[in-house]
Amino acid sequence: MTSDEALLVLSERDPVGVALKPLAPGDIVHGIAIRTAIQPGHKVALRNLDAGEPILKYGHPIGITTAPVQ
C-alpha cells in the first residue's frame, strides 16, 4: 500500500503519526517504508528518534523513547 491517508499526523511538531489502517512491511506512507506490521491506532516514527527523546502527540509530550527508533 502507498497512501498518505493511512497515517494521521496530528501536529507538525509530532515526531510520530497514528496508523489509521493496518500497515504491512513494505508499505510506504508519508515517504516512510514500514518495516514491521502496525495495527490501527499505533504510532509510526516520522524520523529517526534518539533514546531519551520525547514523543509528542498533538504537540504535547506523551512519553520518552527508551531506545533509538529508526
C-alpha positions as CSV (number, residue, x, y, z in Angstrom):
1,M,0.0,0.0,0.0
2,T,1.2,3.5,-0.7
3,S,-1.1,6.1,0.9
4,D,-0.7,9.2,3.0
5,E,-4.3,8.7,4.1
6,A,-3.2,5.6,6.1
7,L,-1.3,7.7,8.7
8,L,-2.6,10.7,10.7
9,V,-0.1,13.4,11.7
10,L,-1.9,15.4,14.4
11,S,0.7,18.3,14.7
12,E,3.6,19.3,12.6
13,R,5.7,19.2,15.8
14,D,4.9,15.5,16.4
15,P,7.7,13.0,15.5
16,V,5.1,10.3,15.1
17,G,1.9,9.7,13.2
18,V,-1.0,7.4,14.1
19,A,-1.8,4.5,11.8
20,L,-5.4,4.7,10.5
21,K,-5.3,1.3,8.7
22,P,-3.3,-1.8,9.2
23,L,0.2,-1.3,7.8
24,A,2.4,-4.1,6.4
25,P,6.1,-4.3,5.9
26,G,7.0,-2.6,2.6
27,D,4.0,-0.2,2.7
28,I,5.1,3.4,2.0
29,V,3.3,6.2,4.0
30,H,4.4,9.8,4.2
31,G,7.6,8.7,2.3
32,I,8.4,6.2,5.1
33,A,8.9,2.5,4.4
34,I,7.1,0.4,7.0
35,R,9.4,-2.3,8.4
36,T,7.0,-4.3,10.7
37,A,3.3,-4.8,10.9
38,I,1.5,-1.9,12.6
39,Q,-2.1,-2.1,13.7
40,P,-4.5,0.9,13.5
41,G,-4.1,3.3,16.5
42,H,-0.4,2.5,16.9
43,K,2.3,5.1,16.3
44,V,4.8,5.3,13.4
45,A,8.0,7.3,13.8
46,L,8.2,10.0,11.1
47,R,12.0,10.3,11.5
48,N,14.8,8.6,13.4
49,L,14.5,9.2,17.2
50,D,17.2,9.0,19.8
51,A,16.9,7.2,23.1
52,G,15.5,9.6,25.7
53,E,13.8,11.8,23.1
54,P,10.3,13.0,24.0
55,I,7.4,11.6,21.9
56,L,4.8,14.3,21.1
57,K,1.2,13.8,20.3
58,Y,-0.9,16.9,19.5
59,G,2.4,18.8,20.1
60,H,2.5,17.6,23.8
61,P,4.8,15.1,25.4
62,I,3.2,11.7,26.0
63,G,6.3,9.7,26.7
64,I,10.0,9.3,26.1
65,T,11.8,6.8,23.9
66,T,13.7,4.1,25.8
67,A,15.8,3.1,22.8
68,P,16.7,4.5,19.4
69,V,13.9,4.3,16.9
70,Q,14.5,4.2,13.1
